[in-house]
Amino acid sequence: MMVMAIPYAANIGLGPLTLADIFTILLIISAGILIWVATRAKHNMDDSSQDRYRHKMERFEKYWILVAIVSIIILNIALVGTTPQTVTANTLNSLGVSNLQTQCPYAAPGHYAAACNNVIQQDVNELLPLQNQGKIKIVVVYAGQWYWDFYTVASNGTLMAAKNLTVSPNVPIVFLLTSVDVNHDFGLYSPDGTLEFQTQVSPDYVSVFVYQFSHVGPRLVRCLEYCGPGHWTMMAEIYIE
């Protein structure tokens, strides 16, 4: 089977540590320029010299603001194709999927899951041919206070509860996530404690997220949005093997 390369920032050498290095370098450069400006300030200037110095610094400040704006624009352009939303959409489009539903019908509190069940099943049916061809793996996630329920999908589209969810590396995993009560945040950590990805999980809505694991090993799932007194206990594991 041909392995699909999913171009998240971390997969093209722009992981959190690399981005931190970039911003650290920019911070050092900025601090160096500020020190340079400060050391060039003249004391005991006459009025004429002070005016010339002030105008010079005003021009320098404008140039520096322009450099900062251009740098931000360049970084955003460089990374726009690696954001989770863009990568998910591009990956699904490349597989011929463009008709997934995300908005669930309105439901009163306590009935969110029932409102989203049909939407999730529609999305599963849309994705099922790709899973049966071995091109993707579908994982359905229901979040609640304070647990994660995982489901895999049988070849006929039936959801099957997965107590010990195990998926293979190098296969795009399409996560369909919703909440049965309040807002949660699905954060997945690698074995060394690095946050691999996170996505919002909300009631009345089905979040779609595509991710491809490149290394085997257990992954810890934690809720990253406060959801009540039991928030800190909301953990689960996914096994990549």
N, C-alpha and C positions, 0 to 999 in steps of 0.2 A: 504494500500500500504506500502510495506517495505521501510523504509528510508535508502538511501545509504549514508554511511559516506565517505565524500571526505577528504582525509588526508592532507589538506594544513597545513602549519606550525602553523597558528593561531588556527586551529581546534584540534591540539594535544598539546596545551599549549605552543607553541613557537611563539607567536605573537610578534609584534614589541617591545612592552614594555619588554617582557621576554628576548628577544635577547639583548635589550639595557642594561638590568640588568646584563646579562652574560658578556658583553663586559666591563661594568663599573667595575665589580668585577675583571676581568683580568687586567684592567688598574690600579686599586688600588694595586693589587699584584705586578705588574711591577714597579710601583712607589715605593712601599715598598722595593723591592729588590734593586733598584737603590740607595735609601737612605741608606740601610744597607751597600752596597758596599762603598758608599762615606764616611760613618762614620768610616769604618774600615781602610780607607786609612791612612797610617802612614806618618807623616812629619819628616823631618830631619833624614831619614834613611841613613845608609851607602850603598855603592854600592851593596854589596852582598845581603842585605835585600831588596833593591829595585828590584833586579833581581828576587829573590824568589817571591816577591809580584806580580811583573808583570806576571810571568809565572802562578801563581795561578789565577790571574784575567783573563788571556787568556783562561785557561781551563774552568773557570766559564762562560765566554762569549760564548764559544762553546756549553756548556751544555744548556745555556739559549736559544741560537738560535735553538738548537735541540728541546727543549721543545716547543718553539713558532711554529716551523714547524709541529710538531706532533699535537699540539692543533688545528691548522688550518685544518690539514687533518681530524682529528676526527670530527670537526664541519661540514666540508663539507660532510663527509660520513653520519653524522647524519641527515643532512638536504636535501640531494640529492633527497630523495623520496618525498619531500614536495614542490619542486619547481613547479611553474605553468605549465611549459612545460611537466614535468614528470607526474604530477597529471592529466593533461588533456589527455595525451596519454594513461595512465593506465586506466583512467575512461572509455574512449571510447573503448579501447581494451576489458575491462571487459563486455561491452555492445555488443561486436561483431562488432564494427565499426573500420575498418582499411584502408578504401579506400577513405578518404576525400582528395579533391584537394585543393591546396592553391595557386599555381602559376597561374596567369592570363596570357593570350596571350599579347604580346607586343602591346602597344597602345601609340599614341602620346598624349601629354598633352591635356586635355579637353575631352578625350575619355576613361578615365580609368574606369568609371562606366560601360560603355557598354562592355568593355573587360572582366570585372569580373562578369557580370550578369549571364552568362552561367555557370561559375564555381560555383557561389553561388547556382544556381538552382540544379546543379548536387549534391552538398553537401546536400542541403535540401532534395532532393529525397532519398539520402542515409540514412538520419536520420529520415525521415518521419515515417516509420513503428514504430520506438521506441516512437516517440511523440504520435502517434495514440494509442499506448499501455499504455500511461501515464507514461512512464519511464523517459522521458526528456521533456524539453520545448525548442523549437528553437527560437532564437531571432536574426534577421539580422540587422546589424548596418551599415549605410552609414555615413561617416564623411566628412564634407566639410567646407570651410571657410564661416561662423563660426557657424556651426550647427551640431546637431546629428539627424539623421532620423532613427527611429526604426520601424521594421516590425515584426509582428508575422506571423505564417504560418497556413493556413487553413488545414483541413484534406485531401484536394486534392493536397496540395503542393503550393497553391497560396499564394503569399506574400500579407499581408494586413497592410497598414500603421497604426501605433499605436501612436496617439498623446499623450495619457496618458498611457504609457506602464505599465501594472500591471502583476506581476508574483507571483506565490505561493512560500512560503518557503518550504524547505526540498525536493525540486525537482531539480535535476541537470539542469541548464540552459546552453545550448550550444550556445555561442555567435559566430556568423560568421560576421567578421568585415572587412571593406575595406574603402579606402579613394577615393574620386572623384578628388582630386587635389594634396595636399601636405601631408607630414608626420604629423600625429597627434598621441596623446597618450590618450587612454581611461582610465581615473582614476575615480574610484567609491568610494564615501565616505559614511560611516555609519552616522546615525542621530547625533552621538556625535562628528562628524568631523574626525574620524579615517579613514585613507585610507585602504579600504578593499582589493582592488586589482587594478592593472593597467596592460595594455597591449598595445603594439605598434599597430598602425593602419596606413598602408601604401598603396599608390596607386600600381596597378599592382599585388596586393597580397591579399589573404583572410586569416586573422588571425583567428585561432580557439581557443576558450578559454572556459573551462567548470568551472562553479562556482555554488555553492549551498548556498542559503541564509538560515540562521538558525533563523533569527529574523525578525519580521514584522517591517514596518515603511518605510518612504521615503528614497531614496538614491540619493545623488547628484552626477551627472556625470560632470567632468570637463576635459578639454584638458590639459595635462601636458607637452606638447612639443610646444614651440613657433611656431606659424603658421601664423604670420602676425599681423597687427595692431589691428585686432578685436579678438585676441587670448583670452583675458581676459573675453570676453562675451560668449565664447563657453561653455555653460552649459545646462544641461537637468536634468530631474528627472525620476527615476524609482520607482514604488510603489510596495512594498512587502506586500501582504495581502491575 
